[in-house]
Amino acid sequence: MPRKASSERKTKETRIKVEIDLDGTGKSSIKTPLPFLSHMLEQIARHGAFDLVVDAEGDVEIDGHHTTEDIGIVLGKAVLDALGERHGIRRYGSATLPMDEALVTAALDLSGRPFFVFRVPLPKAKLGNWDVELAEVFFEAFARTAQANLHIRLIEGSNLHHIVEVSFKAFARSLRDAVELDPRSPGVPSTKGTLTE
């Protein structure tokens, strides 16, 4: 069955629509008012091998917080819906990736129990018009809504752009592994028999 889903969120602060195909080829169409965040979402599609559409508007004249968080929420919901009962998935994924001097590990469990640990110290700074501290906001919103246990940890790094970008790439690779269908385990990968309750 196709593992595709779309999700929307409309508030007084944002209007977000996301479409995802978990079995895609890395194609993306990303439109947000935050160019650096758009670039990071392209990384998720490319390195996760997901077909991803994001169409977002938000009150960035205030700041990028609402838009970033709501994209994380809607992406998490789309992934949750695309997974369905999670039959046959690997469930776990992890990746340790370098980008020049930066090295980041992301580990993910599509457990049905949201938990988030972020050990990537980031200063109050901007990349373009995007506050880098919003990386944590995005990942936490995703983990909460996708009902995932997500850990991201910085091992080495000094260049802020490299640290943030490789965090998104490591997240994408870990998510790619976790959603992959495992031919050796066609059922739900849990002794409880469910990952959704």
NUMIPA-796405 format. One record per atom (N, C-alpha, C): atom name; x, y, z. Coordinates in pm, whole numbers, plus 32768, in hexadecimal, padded with zeros to 4 digits. Example, Ala and Ser with C-alpha at 12.3 -4.5 7.8 and 13.67 -1.06 7.14 Angstrom:
# residues 2
 name    X    Y    Z
    N 8527 7DC7 830C
   CA 84CE 7E3E 830C
    C 8528 7EB6 830C
    N 8505 7F1F 82C4
   CA 8557 7F96 82CA
    C 850A 8003 8313
//
This chain:
# residues 197
 name    X    Y    Z
    N 8054 7F89 8000
   CA 8000 8000 8000
    C 8058 807D 8000
    N 802B 80E5 7FBD
   CA 8079 8162 7FBD
    C 8085 819B 8049
    N 80FB 81C5 806B
   CA 8110 8202 80EF
    C 811F 8299 80DB
    N 80AD 82D6 80C0
   CA 80A7 8364 80A5
    C 8041 83A4 8103
    N 8056 8422 8121
   CA 7FF5 846B 8173
    C 8006 8500 815D
    N 7F9D 8548 817A
   CA 7FA4 85DA 817C
    C 7F66 860B 81FE
    N 7F95 867D 822C
   CA 7F64 86B6 82A9
    C 7F66 874D 829E
    N 7F08 878D 82E1
   CA 7EFF 8820 82DE
    C 7EEB 8857 836A
    N 7F16 88D3 837B
   CA 7EFE 891B 83F7
    C 7EE5 89AD 83D3
    N 7E76 89E1 8403
   CA 7E56 8A6E 83EB
    C 7E35 8AB0 8470
    N 7E7F 8B18 8490
   CA 7E64 8B66 8509
    C 7E6D 8BFA 84E3
    N 7E5E 8C50 8545
   CA 7E70 8CDF 852C
    C 7F02 8D02 8514
    N 7F5C 8CA4 8535
   CA 7FEB 8CBD 8528
    C 8028 8C80 84AA
    N 7FF4 8C0C 8480
   CA 8030 8BC5 8410
    C 7FC7 8B7F 83BB
    N 7FF2 8B5D 8341
   CA 7FA6 8B04 82E9
    C 800A 8AA5 82AB
    N 8001 8A27 82D1
   CA 8064 89C3 82A8
    C 801E 894E 8265
    N 8057 8920 81F5
   CA 8029 88A3 81B7
    C 80A4 8851 8193
    N 80A0 87D0 81B6
   CA 810E 8774 819B
    C 80D7 86F8 8158
    N 811C 86CA 80F2
   CA 8100 8648 80B3
    C 8181 85F8 80B4
    N 8178 8577 80D5
   CA 81F0 8523 80D8
    C 81D3 8499 809F
    N 8234 8466 8058
   CA 8235 83DC 8028
    C 82B1 839C 8064
    N 829D 8340 80C2
   CA 830E 8302 8106
    C 8362 82AC 80AA
    N 8329 8283 803B
   CA 836F 822C 7FDB
    C 8392 8279 7F5C
    N 83B8 82F5 7F6D
   CA 83D6 834B 7EFC
    C 8466 833E 7ECE
    N 8493 83A5 7E88
   CA 851A 83A5 7E50
    C 8569 8422 7E77
    N 8534 8471 7ED3
   CA 857C 84E8 7F00
    C 8554 8567 7EBC
    N 84E5 8564 7E71
   CA 84B6 85DF 7E2F
    C 8472 8639 7E96
    N 8480 86BB 7E82
   CA 8441 8718 7EE0
    C 8410 8795 7E9A
    N 83A9 87CE 7ED4
   CA 8378 8853 7EAF
    C 835D 889C 7F32
    N 83B5 88F7 7F54
   CA 83B1 8937 7FD8
    C 839B 89CC 7FC7
    N 8334 8A00 8008
   CA 8319 8A90 8007
    C 82FE 8ABD 8096
    N 835E 8B04 80CF
   CA 834B 8B40 8153
    C 8383 8BCF 814D
    N 835E 8C24 81AD
   CA 8397 8CAB 81B0
    C 841F 8CB1 81F4
    N 8459 8C3D 8213
   CA 84DA 8C36 8258
    C 853A 8BE6 8202
    N 858A 8C28 81AF
   CA 85DD 8BE0 814C
    C 8639 8B76 8187
    N 8677 8B90 81F9
   CA 86D0 8B2A 8232
    C 8680 8AAF 825D
    N 860C 8AC4 8299
   CA 85B7 8A54 82BF
    C 858A 8A07 8243
    N 8569 8A4E 81D8
   CA 8545 8A0B 815A
    C 85B7 89B0 812D
    N 8631 89E2 8136
   CA 86A7 8993 8110
    C 86B4 8916 8167
    N 8695 8922 81E8
   CA 869D 88AF 8242
    C 862F 8848 8221
    N 85BA 8876 81FC
   CA 854F 881A 81D5
    C 8571 87D1 8155
    N 85B7 8814 80FB
   CA 85E9 87D1 8082
    C 864B 8763 80A7
    N 869C 8779 810F
   CA 86F9 8713 813D
    C 86AE 8698 8170
    N 8641 86AF 81B8
   CA 85F1 863F 81EB
    C 85BE 85EA 8177
    N 8589 862B 8110
   CA 8557 85E0 809C
    C 85C7 8594 8057
    N 8634 85D8 8038
   CA 86A1 859C 7FEB
    C 86E2 8529 8036
    N 8707 8540 80B3
   CA 8752 84DA 80FD
    C 86F7 8472 813E
    N 8677 8490 8148
   CA 8617 842C 8176
    C 85DA 83DD 8105
    N 85F3 8407 8088
   CA 85B5 83CA 8010
    C 851D 83CE 8019
    N 84EB 843D 804F
   CA 845A 8455 8054
    C 8435 84B8 7FE6
    N 83C1 84A6 7FAA
   CA 8387 8510 7F58
    C 833A 856A 7FB7
    N 835D 85EA 7FB7
   CA 832B 8645 801D
    C 82FE 86C8 7FE0
    N 8285 86F0 8003
   CA 824F 8773 7FDD
    C 8230 87BE 805E
    N 8265 8836 806A
   CA 8246 888D 80DC
    C 821E 8914 80A4
    N 81A8 8941 80C7
   CA 8177 89C6 80A1
    C 8153 8A0E 8122
    N 819F 8A73 8147
   CA 8190 8AB1 81CA
    C 818D 8B48 81C0
    N 8133 8B83 820C
   CA 812F 8C13 8224
    C 812B 8C27 82BA
    N 8167 8C94 82E9
   CA 8167 8CAB 8378
    C 818B 8D3A 839B
    N 8179 8D5C 841A
   CA 818E 8DE4 844A
    C 8223 8DFD 8467
    N 8273 8DF0 83FF
   CA 8304 8E00 8412
    C 832B 8E92 842A
    N 82CE 8EEE 8418
   CA 82EA 8F78 843E
    C 82FB 8F83 84D6
    N 82C1 8F23 8520
   CA 82D8 8F1B 85B1
    C 835C 8ED3 85C9
    N 8362 8E56 85A3
   CA 83DD 8E09 8599
    C 83BA 8D83 8559
    N 841B 8D2A 854E
   CA 8404 8CAD 8508
    C 83D2 8C3B 855E
    N 83B9 8C55 85DE
   CA 8398 8BE9 863B
    C 8318 8B9F 8614
    N 82AB 8BEA 8602
   CA 822B 8BA8 85E5
    C 8232 8B55 8565
    N 8271 8B8D 84FF
   CA 8279 8B47 847E
    C 82CE 8AC9 848A
    N 8340 8AD5 84CA
   CA 8399 8A61 84DA
    C 8356 89F3 852A
    N 831B 8A16 859C
   CA 82DB 89B2 85F0
    C 8265 8970 85A8
    N 8215 89C0 8565
   CA 819F 8988 8523
    C 81C4 892F 84AD
    N 8230 894D 8467
   CA 825E 88F2 83FE
    C 8289 886E 843D
    N 82CF 8872 84AE
   CA 82F4 87F8 84F3
    C 827B 87A7 851D
    N 8214 87EC 854F
   CA 8198 87A9 8577
    C 8156 8765 8500
    N 8148 87AE 8493
   CA 80FF 8779 841F
    C 814F 870A 83DA
    N 81D3 8718 83D2
   CA 8225 86AD 839A
    C 8219 862F 83F0
    N 821F 863F 8473
   CA 8210 85CD 84CC
    C 818B 8587 84BA
    N 8120 85D4 84AC
   CA 809B 8599 8497
    C 8093 8551 8412
    N 80D0 8589 83AA
   CA 80CE 8548 8327
    C 8119 84C3 832C
    N 818D 84C1 836F
   CA 81D8 8444 837D
    C 8187 83DF 83CE
    N 814B 840B 843B
   CA 80F7 83B4 848E
    C 8088 8374 843B
    N 8044 83C4 83EB
   CA 7FD5 8391 839A
    C 8007 8334 832C
    N 8078 8355 82F0
   CA 80AE 8301 8284
    C 80D9 8279 82B8
    N 8104 8272 8336
   CA 8130 81F3 8370
    C 80BE 8195 8390
    N 8048 81CC 83A7
   CA 7FD5 8178 83C9
    C 7FEF 8128 8448
    N 7FDA 80A5 8441
   CA 7FEE 804E 84B6
    C 8080 8027 84CB
    N 80D9 8056 8474
   CA 8169 803F 847E
    C 8191 7FAD 8468
    N 813E 7F64 8420
   CA 815E 7ED9 8401
    C 81D9 7ED3 83A7
    N 8238 7E7E 83CC
   CA 82A9 7E60 8375
    C 8318 7EC5 8372
    N 830E 7F31 83C1
   CA 837A 7F94 83BF
    C 83EE 7F66 8417
    N 8463 7F9F 83FD
   CA 84D7 7F7E 8450
    C 84CA 7FBB 84DC
    N 8481 8025 84E8
   CA 8463 806A 8566
    C 84D5 80C2 8596
    N 854F 808C 8598
   CA 85C3 80D7 85C9
    C 8617 810A 8554
    N 8652 817D 8568
   CA 86B1 81B1 8507
    C 8716 8208 854D
    N 878F 8207 851C
   CA 87F5 8260 8554
    C 885A 8282 84E8
    N 8898 82F4 84F8
   CA 88FF 8320 8499
    C 895F 837D 84E0
    N 89DE 8369 84C6
   CA 8A46 83C5 84F1
    C 8A87 83FB 8473
    N 8A77 847B 845C
   CA 8AA4 84B6 83DE
    C 8B05 8528 83F6
    N 8B6A 8534 839E
   CA 8BC5 85A6 83A4
    C 8BA0 8610 833C
    N 8BC3 8689 835A
   CA 8BC1 86F5 82F7
    C 8C38 874F 8319
    N 8CA5 873B 82CF
   CA 8D24 877D 82EF
    C 8D4A 8760 8380
    N 8D57 87C6 83D3
   CA 8D85 87B0 845D
    C 8D15 8781 84BA
    N 8C98 8788 848C
   CA 8C25 8767 84E1
    C 8C00 86D3 84D5
    N 8BD8 8699 8546
   CA 8BAD 860E 854B
    C 8B36 8606 85AA
    N 8AC6 85CF 8577
   CA 8A4A 85C7 85C5
    C 8A11 853A 85BB
    N 89DA 850A 8629
   CA 8992 848C 862D
    C 88FE 84A7 8645
    N 88A9 8463 85F9
   CA 8818 8463 8610
    C 87EC 83D3 861E
    N 879A 83B7 8683
   CA 8763 8332 8699
    C 86CD 8340 86AE
    N 8681 82E7 866E
   CA 85F0 82F5 8668
    C 85AD 826F 8681
    N 8543 8271 86D0
   CA 84F0 81FB 86E7
    C 8460 8225 86CF
    N 8421 81E7 866C
   CA 8394 8203 864F
    C 833D 81AF 86AD
    N 8349 81CD 872C
   CA 8317 8179 8798
    C 8285 8191 87BA
    N 824D 81FF 878B
   CA 81C8 8226 87B9
    C 81CD 8274 883B
    N 8245 8286 8873
   CA 8255 82D0 88F0
    C 82B2 8346 88D8
    N 827C 83BE 88D0
   CA 82D1 8430 88B2
    C 8332 8451 8924
    N 83AF 8464 88FD
   CA 8416 8492 895A
    C 8482 84D4 8907
    N 84BF 853D 893D
   CA 851E 858A 88EE
    C 8593 85B5 8943
    N 860C 859B 8912
   CA 8687 85C7 8954
    C 86DD 860D 88EB
    N 8706 8687 8909
   CA 8753 86D8 88AB
    C 87D0 870A 88F1
    N 8841 86D0 88CE
   CA 88C1 86F7 890A
    C 8918 873A 889F
    N 88E1 87A4 8868
   CA 8928 87F3 8803
    C 8928 8883 8834
    N 898E 88AC 887C
   CA 8991 8935 88AE
    C 899B 8999 883C
    N 893A 89F2 8835
   CA 8936 8A55 87CB
    C 892E 8AE1 8808
    N 897C 8B3E 87D6
   CA 8976 8BC6 8809
    C 88FC 8C0F 87D3
    N 88DD 8C80 880D
   CA 8874 8CD5 87D3
    C 88B2 8D1C 875C
    N 888F 8CEC 86E5
   CA 88C9 8D21 866A
    C 8868 8D04 85F9
    N 8884 8D3D 8586
   CA 882E 8D2A 8512
    C 887E 8CEE 849F
    N 883B 8C9B 8451
   CA 886B 8C71 83CE
    C 8806 8CA9 836A
    N 882F 8D0E 831F
   CA 87CD 8D5A 82D1
    C 8770 8DA1 8331
    N 86ED 8D8E 831E
   CA 868D 8DCD 8379
    C 8653 8D69 83DD
    N 8696 8CF6 83EC
   CA 8663 8C8A 8440
    C 86B7 8C7D 84BF
    N 8676 8C7E 8533
   CA 86BA 8C6E 85B3
    C 86E2 8BDC 85C5
    N 8763 8BC3 85D8
   CA 8792 8B39 85DE
    C 8759 8AEC 8655
    N 8732 8B30 86BF
   CA 86F6 8AEB 8731
    C 8671 8AA8 870B
    N 863B 8ACC 8698
   CA 85BD 8A90 866C
    C 85D0 8A03 8635
    N 864B 89D8 8621
   CA 8662 894C 85FB
    C 8628 88F0 8665
    N 8645 890D 86E2
   CA 8610 88BC 874F
    C 8578 88BE 8752
    N 853D 8932 8739
   CA 84AC 893F 8736
    C 846F 88E7 86C9
    N 84AD 88E7 8653
   CA 847B 8896 85E3
    C 847F 8801 8606
    N 84F2 87D2 8636
   CA 8501 8743 8650
    C 84A6 8715 86C2
    N 8496 8769 8729
   CA 843C 8744 8797
    C 83AD 8739 8767
    N 8382 8797 8713
   CA 82F9 8794 86DF
    C 82E2 8717 868A
    N 8346 86F4 8639
   CA 833B 867A 85E9
    C 832D 8600 8642
    N 8388 85F1 86A5
   CA 8388 857B 86FB
    C 8303 856D 8744
    N 82D0 85DC 8776
   CA 8252 85D9 87C1
    C 81DF 85AA 8768
    N 81D7 85E1 86EF
   CA 8164 85C5 869B
    C 8170 8540 8652
    N 81E9 8518 862F
   CA 81FD 8496 85EE
    C 81FF 8424 8653
    N 81F7 8445 86D4
   CA 81FC 83E2 873F
    C 827D 8391 8737
    N 82EB 83DC 872D
   CA 836F 839F 871C
    C 83CA 83C3 8791
    N 8428 836B 87AC
   CA 8493 8385 880B
    C 850B 83B0 87B8
    N 8535 842C 87C9
   CA 859F 8465 8775
    C 860D 84A0 87CC
    N 8688 8474 87B2
   CA 86FF 84AB 87F4
    C 875B 84E4 8788
    N 878B 855D 879E
   CA 87ED 859B 8745
    C 885F 85D1 879B
    N 88DA 85AE 8774
   CA 894C 85D2 87C7
    C 89BF 8604 876F
    N 89FA 8673 8796
   CA 8A70 86A8 8755
    C 8AEC 8665 878E
    N 8B3F 862D 8736
   CA 8BBB 85EE 8762
    C 8C30 864E 874F
    N 8C37 868D 86DA
   CA 8C9E 86F0 86BD
    C 8C61 875E 8668
    N 8C9B 87D4 866F
   CA 8C70 883C 8613
    C 8C87 88C8 8647
    N 8CA2 8924 85EA
   CA 8CB3 89B0 860E
    C 8C69 8A0D 85B0
    N 8C55 89E3 8532
   CA 8C10 8A36 84D1
    C 8B7A 8A22 84E0
    N 8B34 8A8F 84FD
   CA 8AA5 8A86 851E
    C 8A53 8A4F 84AB
    N 8A6F 8A7B 8432
   CA 8A26 8A49 83BD
    C 8A3A 89B2 83B1
    N 8AB3 8984 83BE
   CA 8AD0 88F5 83B2
    C 8A88 88A5 841E
    N 8A89 88D6 8499
   CA 8A4B 888F 8509
    C 89B6 887F 84F2
    N 8973 88EA 84CD
   CA 88E2 88E3 84B9
    C 88C1 888D 8440
    N 8908 88A1 83D2
   CA 88E7 8856 8359
    C 88FE 87C1 836C
    N 896C 879A 83A9
   CA 8984 870B 83BA
    C 8925 86CF 8421
    N 88EF 8720 847C
   CA 8887 86EF 84D7
    C 880A 86C7 8488
    N 87E3 8719 8428
   CA 876F 86F9 83D5
    C 878C 8680 837D
    N 8805 8675 8348
   CA 8827 8603 82F3
    C 8828 8581 8343
    N 8862 8585 83BC
   CA 8864 850D 8410
    C 87D7 84E5 8438
    N 8783 8547 8456
   CA 86F6 852B 8473
    C 86B4 84E7 83FC
    N 86CB 851B 8385
   CA 868D 84E3 830C
    C 86B8 8452 82F6
    N 8738 8436 8308
   CA 8769 83AE 82F4
    C 8733 834E 835E
    N 8727 837C 83D8
   CA 86F1 8325 8440
    C 865C 830A 8428
    N 8613 836F 83FA
   CA 8586 835B 83DB
    C 8576 82FE 8363
    N 85CC 830D 8301
   CA 85C9 82B4 828C
    C 85D8 8222 82B6
    N 8639 8207 830F
   CA 864E 817F 833E
    C 85D6 814C 838D
    N 859F 81A1 83E3
   CA 8533 8176 843D
    C 84B2 8155 83F1
    N 8493 819E 8386
   CA 8416 8185 833D
    C 8425 8118 82D4
    N 84A1 80EE 82BA
   CA 84B9 808A 8251
    C 8473 8007 8273
    N 8439 7FC8 820E
   CA 83F8 7F47 8221
    C 8460 7ED9 822C
    N 844D 7E82 828D
   CA 84AB 7E16 82AA
    C 846D 7D92 827D
    N 849F 7D55 8212
   CA 8462 7CD9 81E0
    C 846D 7C65 8243
    N 84C7 7C6E 82A4
   CA 84D7 7C03 8307
    C 8475 7C11 837B
    N 8431 7C83 8383
   CA 83D7 7C9D 83F4
    C 8356 7CDE 83C2
    N 82FB 7C8E 8389
   CA 8284 7CC9 834B
    C 821D 7CFE 83AD
    N 8227 7CD7 842C
   CA 81C5 7D06 848D
    C 81EF 7D88 84CE
    N 81B2 7DA6 853E
   CA 81D5 7E1D 858B
    C 8253 7DFD 85DE
    N 82BC 7E4F 85D4
   CA 8339 7E31 861A
    C 8332 7E55 86AF
    N 82DE 7E0B 86F8
   CA 82CF 7E1F 8787
    C 8294 7DA2 87C4
    N 82C6 7D79 8839
   CA 828B 7D06 887D
    C 8200 7D24 88B2
    N 81DD 7DA6 88B9
   CA 8155 7DCB 88E1
    C 80F0 7DB3 8872
    N 8122 7DAC 87F5
   CA 80C9 7D9A 8784
    C 8091 7E1C 874D
    N 80BD 7E8D 8785
   CA 808E 7F0F 8753
    C 80F7 7F79 876F
    N 80FD 7FDC 8717
   CA 814E 8053 872E
    C 80F8 80D0 872C
    N 8076 80BE 8733
   CA 801C 8131 8729
    C 7FC2 8141 87A3
    N 7FD2 80ED 8806
   CA 7F7F 80F9 8880
    C 7FD7 80F5 88FB
//
